[in-house]
Amino acid sequence: MGFIILSIGGLWWSLGQDFFPAVDGGQIKLHVRAHSGLRIEEMAKLCDQVDTVIRQVIPANELLRMVDNIGLPISGTNLAYSNSGAVGSADADIQISLNESHHSSFDYIRNLRPALAKALPGVSFAFCLRTW
């Protein structure tokens, strides 16, 4: 019993910390969720607006490419192996790749959050910094 209490006490100080440190790999994944029931054509227009805001925040000489994946994958197999949170046509993942000589991806995320919230109220955004 004493070992269990000491183990919990030792682990208590490391709770909430990442096991691996964050690495800036120059790739950002942005998940966009609009209101439920939005048609996929309207979601494509919304993604174009998000892309415009991204291009205003990230300089063109640092932006390598952006890929928009809108809606659900076609087959159940793709859905099963997908790490996306897409649940319908009102969801999209935008993958942003930066050049090798880019500034901090963490700073871009920090700047994109308020810019996207101001430009597109009512739309939720979630960022994932890709480290590979």
Secondary structure, 3 states (H helix, E strand, C coil): CHHHHHHHHHHHCCCCCCCCCCCCCCEEEEEEECCCCCCHHHHHHHHHHHHHHHHHHCCCCCEEEEEEEECCCCCHHHHHCCCCCCCCCCEEEEEEEECCCCCCHHHHHHHHHHHHHHHCCCCEEEEEEECC
